């Protein structure tokens, strides 16, 4: 009897144990942007129908956001209770938070609703992605226990969107703002007016809606394609003031400030098309049908200032932001130079020239906005002729504008083309959608340091943060825009939020691969280049090798050298590949079953200068340093359409002297190279260059033809025996009036120097 009773108790105990859940494994958090501090606790909290939520009234918006997120994405409904608590902590900074998850509950501590909202965005990423699109059907949500202590590096964390070139629906604008807020970005810069369209309703000036908001047709293809062709379709529209109010309120509920941009004095052709008296000629013009910079510019007279003040009065009623963006970029001075009123005004005000007239214009508009309790922000051209007293500078033409402004005590937002222009190509794949040009891969965005090295610690305090820009000349649809924005927006969010000492690109890529699932759930059309391969030709003790790498872990690279497509049976890449002749390498990333991503193809032209010694007399520009000087003789030519790739070398406004040392005298029959030529991006092929051999110096000159092509090829025939080759590349000079970037120094971009 005793044995039977013991056996029964033992079986009952086994049944009880077997009914208990398996202990969950620790889940490593994959939060983007990376928090300052994460401490993992070996436990979990489960959210279910018994879970309650309570909050301080000062944190109501963020608490309600979390409640709505859980209830709209799952069958769970939260009650009143203390399992999830939002606590006010005045000791924390305005955007700092502490998130604690234990087996007993979730606690969020913050001093503001905004910082509590950021805690919720981190907590959101600890939950299943099914909550994002209402596909999570379970009655329990398991959350990893941890403690997150977090705050941002920069106060300004922004994204820009140009709706003048191509317009996007209010619903899409809200979706865009949702993405910003999820990534803890706090500023949406809304570019509302330009030469190609006026997109905001101004009730006092109805022709802005009737005329300025529409263009007769739109350029087809790239601006560089000649001759220009058009689609013959009227295009346009505008946001009503009610729609604008709706967007601003929607953003406010997600702690995103909307900064409107009303362009002045340039990029004004759409407005002048409606009201010709605002220009200097009084002659009718049309809303621009193609991209670029146009000579139409606001005339600095009382009629113009009254118009702009009226416009701004209505804008201020719609946007409560501290800043109003007034543009200030790419303002050609031709009309002002030929305008009697403008020349008289220059003399009357004792101004030096038209650049100082622009400063006069901006200062006048700043005084008006200051009188209304607002501040101006403008592109870095507002520095020309003297900076308006209280202006903030948005530095886009590199970092020099930021350095100048910060050293003079002005606030700066960093948005250089080299790291923050998301309308640039992001991959070297030939099937990428049409873009304006350039090359800005994900890793380059992630590596951006918004603090220019020229600034002292004290001066760096004027750098408020950074912003990604999306200009939409070549982005006509919402899906295309998402493709250009994501995942580069995620990389930038980490640049502006996370502390630099904690950042690691390989770790970011791992978290991004996981984040793709969330983007899928949110129906965001992101670009996935994680399974692409990078290759480099390297020289070691006079021998050449090719190195392949991919960032994602747990996969293999398989390759061929005969130009055939790699398969699951191709050779696995394990070490650098010896290169002794011209070759075509094809490679791809594979898992155990199939190819992931696209095939990488690299043609290597093993010419006589590959592996030689090369010196350049100028310091490489940090924004476009390619593969270094050695990249000019590594056997790899640059892209036909992406001047910012690893092979093109860029120099801004400088003559460049190049010396190639072949190590011994060799027979040279020909030399070839290419120059990039994209005037819309301020890149001009040089008019001429000099070259020579051995000790003869630069004894020959080549004139370069002017071609309407992206690249200008040069081939020099030779029949010499020489160890040395010399080149002097002469910069084009100053960009002429009427062209984009007029008055600025031109860029020179040089490709592979091929010696046969």
C-alpha positions in Angstrom: 0.0 0.0 0.0 2.8 2.4 0.9 4.6 1.6 -2.4 1.5 2.3 -4.5 0.9 5.6 -2.8 4.5 6.7 -3.4 4.4 5.6 -7.0 1.2 7.6 -7.5 2.7 10.7 -6.0 5.7 10.3 -8.2 3.6 10.0 -11.4 1.5 13.1 -10.3 4.7 15.1 -9.8 5.9 14.1 -13.3 2.6 15.2 -14.8 2.8 18.5 -13.0 6.4 19.1 -14.3 5.5 18.1 -17.8 2.7 20.6 -17.9 5.0 23.4 -17.0 6.3 25.6 -19.9 9.8 25.1 -21.1 12.0 28.0 -19.8 12.5 30.5 -22.5 16.0 31.3 -23.8 17.5 34.7 -23.3 16.7 36.9 -26.3 19.4 39.4 -27.2 17.8 42.8 -27.9 18.1 44.1 -31.4 17.2 47.7 -30.8 17.8 50.4 -33.4 19.2 53.0 -32.7 21.5 51.3 -30.2 20.9 52.4 -26.6 23.6 53.7 -24.4 23.4 50.8 -21.9 21.6 47.5 -21.9 21.8 45.0 -19.0 20.2 41.6 -19.7 18.4 39.8 -16.9 17.8 36.1 -17.0 14.0 36.3 -16.8 11.0 37.4 -18.8 7.7 39.3 -18.3 4.5 38.1 -19.9 1.9 40.5 -21.1 -1.6 39.0 -21.1 -5.2 39.8 -20.3 -4.4 40.1 -16.6 -1.8 42.8 -17.3 -2.6 46.3 -16.1 -1.1 49.7 -17.0 -0.8 52.9 -15.0 0.9 56.2 -15.7 1.6 59.7 -14.5 -0.6 62.2 -16.3 2.5 63.9 -17.6 3.4 60.7 -19.5 -0.1 60.1 -20.9 0.7 60.3 -24.6 3.4 57.7 -24.5 1.5 55.4 -22.2 -1.6 55.6 -24.5 0.7 54.9 -27.5 1.9 51.6 -25.9 -1.6 50.6 -24.9 -2.9 51.2 -28.5 0.1 49.4 -30.0 -0.6 46.2 -27.9 -4.4 46.3 -28.2 -4.5 47.1 -32.0 -1.8 44.4 -32.8 -3.0 41.5 -30.6 -6.1 40.1 -28.9 -4.9 41.4 -25.6 -6.6 44.3 -23.7 -4.8 46.0 -20.9 -6.6 46.8 -17.6 -5.8 49.3 -15.0 -3.0 48.0 -12.8 0.6 48.2 -11.9 2.2 45.6 -14.0 3.2 48.3 -16.6 4.1 51.6 -15.0 5.1 55.0 -16.4 6.8 57.0 -13.7 7.9 60.6 -13.7 11.5 61.1 -12.8 12.6 64.8 -12.9 16.3 63.8 -12.4 16.5 62.5 -15.9 17.3 64.8 -18.9 14.4 65.8 -21.2 15.1 63.0 -23.8 16.6 60.4 -21.5 14.7 57.4 -20.2 15.1 54.2 -18.1 13.3 51.1 -19.2 13.2 48.1 -16.8 11.6 44.8 -17.5 11.5 42.2 -14.8 9.5 39.0 -14.1 7.1 41.1 -12.2 6.4 43.9 -14.7 7.6 46.8 -16.9 8.7 50.2 -15.6 9.4 53.3 -17.7 11.0 56.3 -16.0 11.2 59.6 -17.8 11.1 63.4 -17.1 9.0 64.1 -20.2 6.3 62.5 -22.3 8.8 62.6 -25.2 11.5 60.6 -23.4 8.9 58.1 -22.2 7.8 57.8 -25.9 11.4 56.9 -26.8 11.3 54.2 -24.1 8.2 52.8 -25.7 9.9 52.7 -29.1 12.7 50.6 -27.5 10.1 48.3 -25.8 8.3 48.0 -29.1 11.3 46.4 -30.7 11.4 43.8 -27.9 8.0 42.6 -28.9 6.9 40.3 -31.8 6.8 42.0 -35.2 3.3 40.7 -35.7 2.0 43.5 -33.5 3.0 46.0 -36.3 0.3 44.7 -38.7 -2.2 42.9 -36.5 -1.0 39.4 -37.4 -0.1 38.4 -33.8 -2.9 36.1 -32.7 -1.5 34.7 -29.4 -2.9 35.7 -26.0 0.6 36.3 -24.4 3.5 38.6 -25.3 6.8 37.5 -23.8 9.3 40.3 -23.2 13.0 39.8 -22.3 13.9 41.1 -18.9 16.5 43.9 -19.0 17.4 47.4 -17.9 17.9 50.0 -20.6 19.4 53.4 -19.8 19.4 55.7 -22.7 19.7 59.3 -24.1 20.6 60.8 -27.4 23.9 62.2 -28.5 22.4 65.1 -30.5 19.3 67.2 -30.0 18.5 67.6 -33.7 17.7 64.3 -35.4 16.0 64.9 -38.7 14.8 63.7 -42.1 13.9 65.9 -45.0 11.5 65.3 -47.8 11.2 67.3 -51.1 7.5 67.3 -52.2 8.0 70.1 -54.8 9.6 68.0 -57.5 7.3 65.0 -56.8 4.3 65.2 -54.4 3.2 62.5 -52.0 -0.1 61.8 -50.3 -0.9 62.9 -46.7 -1.2 59.3 -45.7 2.3 58.6 -47.0 3.6 61.7 -45.2 2.1 60.3 -42.0 3.7 56.9 -42.7 7.1 58.7 -43.2 6.6 60.5 -39.8 5.7 57.1 -38.1 9.1 55.7 -39.3 11.0 58.8 -38.0 9.4 58.5 -34.6 10.0 54.8 -34.3 13.7 55.5 -34.8 13.6 58.3 -32.2 14.1 61.1 -34.8 12.5 64.3 -33.8 12.4 66.6 -36.8 10.7 66.4 -40.2 12.0 69.1 -42.7 9.2 69.6 -45.2 10.5 71.1 -48.5 7.3 72.7 -49.8 8.3 75.1 -52.5 10.7 75.1 -55.5 11.0 76.0 -59.2 9.0 72.9 -60.2 6.0 73.4 -57.8 4.4 75.2 -54.9 2.8 72.7 -52.5 1.2 74.7 -49.7 -2.1 76.6 -49.8 -1.7 80.3 -49.2 -5.2 81.9 -49.1 -4.1 85.4 -49.8 -2.5 84.4 -53.1 -4.8 82.0 -54.9 -2.6 81.9 -58.0 0.0 79.9 -56.0 -2.6 77.1 -56.0 -3.9 77.8 -59.5 -0.6 78.3 -61.4 2.4 77.6 -59.2 1.2 74.2 -58.0 1.2 72.7 -61.5 3.8 72.2 -64.3 2.8 71.5 -67.9 5.1 68.4 -68.2 8.1 66.7 -66.6 11.5 65.7 -67.8 11.8 62.0 -68.7 15.0 60.2 -67.9 18.1 61.8 -66.5 19.0 65.5 -66.8 22.3 64.5 -68.4 20.5 62.6 -71.2 20.5 64.7 -74.4 18.4 65.9 -75.9 15.9 66.5 -73.1 12.5 64.7 -73.5 9.3 65.3 -71.6 6.2 63.2 -70.8 3.6 65.8 -72.0 1.5 65.3 -68.8 0.4 68.1 -66.5 1.7 67.4 -63.0 1.1 69.0 -59.6 -1.1 69.6 -56.6 -0.8 71.2 -53.2 -1.6 70.5 -49.5 -4.6 72.5 -48.2 -4.1 74.3 -44.9 -6.4 71.7 -43.2 -4.2 68.9 -44.5 -1.1 70.7 -43.2 -2.6 71.2 -39.8 -3.5 67.5 -39.8 0.1 66.5 -40.6 1.6 68.8 -38.0 -0.8 67.5 -35.3 -0.1 63.9 -36.3 3.7 64.6 -36.0 3.2 66.4 -32.6 1.5 63.3 -31.2 4.7 61.4 -32.1 7.1 64.1 -30.8 8.2 65.1 -34.3 8.6 68.8 -35.0 7.7 69.8 -38.6 9.9 72.5 -40.1 8.5 74.0 -43.3 10.8 75.3 -46.0 9.7 78.3 -48.1 12.6 78.8 -50.6 14.0 82.4 -51.0 15.5 84.2 -52.8 16.3 81.5 -55.4 14.3 78.4 -56.4 11.4 80.8 -56.9 10.3 80.2 -60.5 7.0 78.5 -59.6 6.0 81.6 -57.5 7.2 84.0 -60.2 5.2 82.1 -62.8 2.0 83.1 -60.9 3.1 86.6 -59.9 5.7 87.9 -62.5 6.0 91.2 -60.6 8.0 89.3 -57.9 10.9 88.8 -60.3 13.3 91.3 -61.7 12.1 91.3 -65.3 8.3 91.5 -64.9 8.2 89.0 -67.8 6.0 85.9 -67.7 7.7 82.5 -67.0 6.4 79.0 -66.6 6.7 76.6 -63.7 9.9 74.7 -64.4 9.5 71.4 -66.3 13.0 70.0 -65.7 15.5 69.9 -62.9 18.4 72.2 -62.2 19.0 75.8 -61.2 17.1 78.6 -62.8 17.9 82.3 -63.1 14.5 83.4 -61.8 14.9 84.9 -58.4 12.9 87.2 -56.1 13.6 90.8 -56.7 14.5 92.5 -53.3 11.8 95.2 -53.4 8.9 96.1 -51.2 6.4 94.2 -53.2 8.4 91.0 -52.8 9.0 91.5 -49.1 5.3 92.2 -48.6 4.4 89.0 -50.5 6.9 86.9 -48.5 5.7 88.4 -45.2 2.1 87.6 -46.1 3.1 84.0 -47.0 5.1 83.6 -43.8 2.2 84.9 -41.7 0.0 82.1 -43.0 2.8 79.5 -42.6 3.4 80.6 -39.0 -0.3 79.9 -38.2 0.2 76.3 -39.5 3.6 75.4 -38.1 4.4 76.1 -34.4 8.1 75.1 -34.9 10.9 77.3 -33.5 12.6 77.2 -36.9 11.3 78.3 -40.3 13.6 77.2 -43.2 14.1 79.9 -45.8 16.3 78.0 -48.2 18.9 80.4 -49.4 20.7 77.9 -51.7 21.6 78.1 -55.3 20.5 81.6 -56.0 22.0 82.8 -59.3 22.8 86.5 -59.3 22.4 87.2 -63.1 19.0 88.8 -62.7 20.2 91.0 -59.9 23.3 92.0 -61.9 21.1 93.2 -64.7 18.4 94.8 -62.6 18.5 98.6 -62.1 16.6 98.4 -58.8 19.0 95.8 -57.4 22.1 97.8 -58.4 20.6 101.0 -57.0 19.8 99.1 -53.7 23.4 97.8 -53.5 24.7 101.4 -53.7 22.1 102.8 -51.4 22.8 100.2 -48.7 26.5 100.3 -49.2 26.7 96.7 -50.1 29.8 95.2 -51.7 28.1 93.0 -54.4 25.2 90.7 -55.1 26.3 88.2 -52.5 26.0 90.9 -49.9 22.6 91.7 -51.4 21.5 88.1 -50.7 22.7 88.6 -47.1 20.7 91.8 -46.9 17.7 89.9 -48.2 18.1 87.0 -45.7 18.7 89.4 -42.8 15.6 91.3 -43.6 13.5 88.1 -43.6 15.2 86.9 -40.5 14.3 90.2 -38.7 10.6 89.7 -39.7 10.6 86.1 -38.4 12.4 87.1 -35.2 9.8 89.7 -34.6 7.2 86.8 -34.7 9.2 84.8 -32.1 10.7 82.5 -34.7 14.3 81.7 -35.9 15.5 81.0 -39.4 17.5 78.1 -40.6 18.9 78.0 -44.1 21.3 76.2 -46.4 25.0 77.1 -46.0 24.9 79.7 -48.9 23.3 82.1 -46.3 26.9 82.5 -45.1 27.8 84.3 -48.3 28.0 88.1 -47.8 27.7 87.7 -44.0 25.5 85.6 -41.9 22.2 86.9 -40.5 22.6 87.5 -36.7 20.5 84.7 -35.3 20.6 82.2 -38.2 21.2 78.5 -38.0 23.1 77.0 -40.8 22.3 73.7 -42.5 25.6 72.6 -44.0 25.2 70.6 -47.2 28.2 71.5 -49.4 30.6 69.5 -47.3 31.6 70.6 -43.8 33.3 74.0 -44.4 30.1 75.9 -43.9 29.5 74.2 -40.6 33.0 75.0 -39.4 32.7 78.7 -40.4 29.3 79.0 -38.7 30.2 77.2 -35.5 33.5 79.1 -35.1 31.4 82.3 -35.3 29.0 81.1 -32.7 26.1 80.0 -34.9 24.2 76.7 -34.5 24.7 74.1 -37.2 22.8 71.1 -38.6 25.0 68.7 -40.6 23.7 67.4 -43.9 26.6 67.0 -46.3 26.0 65.5 -49.7 28.8 63.0 -49.1 26.9 61.2 -46.2 23.4 62.5 -46.0 21.9 62.7 -49.5 19.7 59.7 -49.7 18.7 60.5 -53.3 22.2 59.2 -54.3 22.7 55.6 -55.5 23.3 53.1 -52.6 24.5 50.1 -54.6 26.8 49.5 -57.6 24.2 47.1 -59.1 23.3 48.1 -62.6 19.6 47.5 -62.0 19.2 50.1 -59.3 16.4 52.6 -59.9 17.4 55.8 -61.7 19.0 58.3 -59.3 20.5 61.8 -59.6 24.0 60.3 -59.3 26.6 59.9 -56.6 27.1 56.8 -54.4 26.2 56.7 -50.8 26.2 53.1 -49.4 24.8 52.2 -46.0 28.3 51.8 -44.4 29.3 55.3 -45.4 26.1 56.8 -43.8 26.8 54.7 -40.6 30.4 56.0 -40.5 29.4 59.7 -40.5 30.7 61.8 -37.7 28.6 65.0 -37.5 31.3 66.8 -35.5 33.9 68.3 -38.0 37.4 67.5 -36.9 38.3 71.2 -37.3 36.1 72.2 -34.3 37.3 72.4 -30.7 35.3 70.8 -28.0 33.7 74.1 -27.2 32.9 74.9 -30.8 31.4 71.5 -31.4 28.6 72.4 -29.0 27.1 74.4 -31.8 26.5 71.3 -33.9 22.9 70.5 -33.1 22.8 67.2 -35.0 22.3 65.9 -38.5 19.7 65.3 -41.1 19.1 63.0 -44.1 17.9 64.7 -47.3 15.7 63.1 -49.9 15.4 65.3 -53.1 12.8 63.8 -55.4 13.7 64.8 -59.0 14.1 61.1 -59.8 11.8 59.7 -57.2 8.2 59.8 -58.5 6.5 57.1 -56.4 6.1 56.2 -52.7 7.7 52.8 -53.1 10.7 54.3 -54.8 11.0 56.9 -52.0 11.0 54.2 -49.4 13.6 52.2 -51.3 15.9 55.3 -51.2 15.2 56.1 -47.5 15.5 52.7 -46.0 17.7 51.3 -44.5 19.9 54.4 -44.7 17.5 56.3 -42.4 18.1 53.6 -39.8 21.9 54.1 -40.1 21.5 57.8 -39.6 19.2 57.4 -36.7 22.1 55.6 -34.9 24.6 58.3 -36.0 22.5 61.0 -34.3 21.3 59.0 -31.3 23.9 56.5 -30.2 27.2 57.3 -28.5 30.1 56.8 -31.0 32.1 54.6 -28.7 29.3 52.1 -28.7 28.8 51.9 -32.4 30.0 49.0 -34.5 28.9 48.5 -38.2 29.0 44.7 -38.1 26.8 44.7 -35.1 24.5 47.2 -36.7 24.2 45.0 -39.8 23.2 42.0 -37.6 20.5 44.1 -35.9 19.3 45.5 -39.3 18.9 42.0 -40.7 16.5 41.3 -37.8 14.8 44.7 -38.3 14.0 43.8 -41.9 11.2 41.7 -40.4 9.7 44.8 -38.8 10.0 46.7 -42.0 8.2 43.9 -43.8 5.4 44.0 -41.3 5.1 47.8 -41.8 5.0 47.4 -45.6 8.0 49.5 -46.1 9.8 48.9 -49.4 13.4 48.9 -48.1 16.6 48.2 -50.1 18.2 45.0 -49.1 22.0 45.0 -49.9 23.0 43.0 -46.9 23.9 39.9 -49.0 26.0 41.8 -51.4 29.8 41.3 -51.7 32.5 43.8 -51.4 35.8 43.2 -53.2 39.2 44.8 -53.1 42.4 44.3 -55.1 45.4 44.4 -52.7 49.1 44.3 -53.4 51.5 42.4 -51.1 55.3 42.2 -51.8 54.8 42.9 -55.5 52.0 40.4 -56.0 48.3 41.1 -56.5 45.4 39.5 -54.7 41.6 39.9 -54.7 39.8 39.9 -51.4 36.0 39.2 -51.0 33.9 39.9 -48.0 30.3 40.1 -46.8 29.0 41.4 -43.5 26.3 39.0 -42.7 27.4 36.0 -40.6 26.7 32.3 -41.0 26.8 32.4 -44.8 29.4 31.5 -47.4 30.8 33.2 -50.5 31.1 31.1 -53.6 32.9 32.3 -56.7 34.2 31.6 -60.2 37.1 33.1 -62.2 36.0 32.2 -65.7 33.0 34.6 -65.9 30.4 31.9 -65.3 27.6 32.3 -62.7 28.4 31.0 -59.2 26.2 28.1 -57.9 25.8 26.2 -54.7 28.5 23.9 -56.1 31.1 26.6 -56.9 34.3 27.0 -55.0 33.9 28.4 -51.5 35.9 31.6 -50.8 38.3 31.0 -47.9 41.3 33.3 -48.6 42.4 36.0 -50.9 42.6 35.1 -54.6 46.0 35.5 -56.5 45.6 37.7 -59.6 48.2 37.2 -62.3 46.3 38.1 -65.4 43.1 40.0 -66.4 40.1 38.2 -64.9 36.4 38.3 -64.4 35.4 37.3 -60.9 31.8 36.4 -60.1 30.7 35.7 -56.6 27.6 35.5 -54.5 26.5 34.8 -50.9 24.9 31.5 -50.2 23.3 29.8 -47.2 23.1 26.0 -47.1 20.3 25.8 -49.6 20.5 28.7 -52.1 22.0 32.0 -53.3 21.1 35.1 -51.3 21.2 38.5 -52.9 22.6 39.3 -56.3 25.7 38.1 -58.1 28.8 40.3 -57.7 30.8 40.8 -60.8 34.2 42.4 -61.1 36.3 42.8 -64.2 40.1 43.2 -63.4 42.2 44.7 -66.1 45.7 43.6 -65.2 47.6 46.4 -66.9 51.2 47.4 -66.4 50.6 49.9 -63.6 48.7 47.5 -61.4 50.6 47.3 -58.1 53.0 50.1 -59.0 53.8 53.0 -56.6 51.6 56.2 -57.0 51.9 59.5 -55.3 49.5 62.5 -55.4 50.6 66.0 -54.4 47.2 66.9 -52.8 45.5 65.4 -49.7 42.6 63.2 -50.7 39.2 64.8 -50.1 37.7 62.8 -47.2 34.3 62.8 -48.8 35.5 61.2 -52.0 38.7 59.4 -51.3 37.7 56.3 -53.2 40.2 53.4 -52.6 43.0 55.9 -52.0 45.6 56.9 -54.5 46.3 53.2 -55.2 42.7 52.9 -56.4 43.8 54.8 -59.6 46.0 51.8 -60.6 44.3 48.8 -59.1 42.9 47.4 -62.4 39.3 48.3 -61.6 37.4 51.0 -63.4 34.7 53.1 -61.7 31.0 53.1 -62.4 29.6 54.8 -65.5 26.9 56.5 -63.4 28.1 56.6 -59.8 31.0 59.0 -59.2 31.1 58.3 -55.4 32.0 54.7 -55.6 35.3 53.2 -54.4 37.1 53.8 -57.7 36.5 57.4 -58.6 38.8 59.9 -56.8 37.4 63.4 -56.2 39.2 66.7 -55.8 37.4 70.1 -55.1 38.8 73.1 -56.9 42.4 71.9 -57.0 45.0 71.1 -59.7 46.4 67.6 -59.1 49.9 66.3 -59.8 50.2 62.5 -60.1 53.4 60.4 -60.3 53.4 56.7 -61.1 56.6 54.7 -60.5 56.5 51.4 -62.3 59.6 50.1 -60.5 61.7 49.6 -63.6 61.7 50.8 -67.2 58.9 49.2 -69.2 57.6 49.7 -72.7 54.5 52.0 -72.7 52.3 51.9 -75.8 49.2 53.7 -74.5 47.6 55.4 -71.4 43.9 55.7 -70.8 41.7 57.3 -68.2 38.3 58.9 -67.7 37.0 62.0 -66.1 33.5 62.3 -64.6 31.3 65.0 -66.1 28.0 65.7 -64.2 27.5 69.5 -64.2 24.3 69.2 -62.2 26.4 67.9 -59.4 29.2 70.5 -59.8 31.5 68.0 -61.5 33.3 69.1 -64.6 35.8 67.3 -66.7 39.0 69.4 -66.9 39.6 71.4 -70.1 43.1 70.0 -70.4 45.9 68.1 -68.6 49.6 67.7 -69.0 51.7 64.6 -68.9 55.2 63.3 -69.4 57.7 60.4 -68.9 60.9 59.8 -67.1 63.0 63.0 -66.7 61.4 65.0 -69.4 58.7 66.3 -67.0 55.3 67.6 -68.1 56.2 68.2 -71.7 52.9 67.3 -73.4 49.4 68.7 -73.2 46.1 67.2 -74.0 43.0 69.3 -74.6 39.8 67.6 -73.5 36.7 67.9 -75.7 33.5 69.2 -74.1 31.0 66.3 -74.2 27.4 65.9 -72.9 28.2 62.6 -71.3 28.6 61.4 -67.7 32.2 60.2 -68.5 34.8 61.7 -70.8 37.4 59.1 -71.9 41.0 60.0 -72.8 43.5 57.8 -74.6 47.1 58.7 -75.2 49.2 56.8 -77.7 52.8 56.4 -76.7 55.9 54.5 -77.8 58.4 55.0 -75.0 60.5 53.1 -72.5 60.0 54.7 -69.1 59.9 53.9 -65.4 57.9 57.1 -64.5 54.7 58.6 -65.7 53.6 62.1 -64.7 50.2 63.8 -64.9 49.0 67.3 -64.0 45.2 67.5 -64.0 44.0 71.1 -64.3 40.8 71.8 -62.4 38.0 73.3 -64.5 37.8 76.4 -62.3 34.8 78.3 -61.2 31.3 77.1 -62.2 29.8 79.7 -64.6 26.7 81.7 -64.1 23.5 80.0 -65.0 24.8 76.6 -64.0 24.1 74.7 -60.8 26.6 75.7 -58.2 27.5 78.9 -60.1 30.4 80.8 -58.4 31.6 77.7 -56.6 34.7 75.7 -57.4 34.2 72.7 -59.7 34.9 69.1 -58.7 37.3 66.9 -60.6 36.8 63.1 -60.6 39.5 60.8 -62.0 39.1 57.1 -62.8 41.5 54.2 -63.3 44.8 55.1 -65.1 45.3 52.2 -67.5 48.9 51.7 -68.8 49.5 49.2 -71.6 
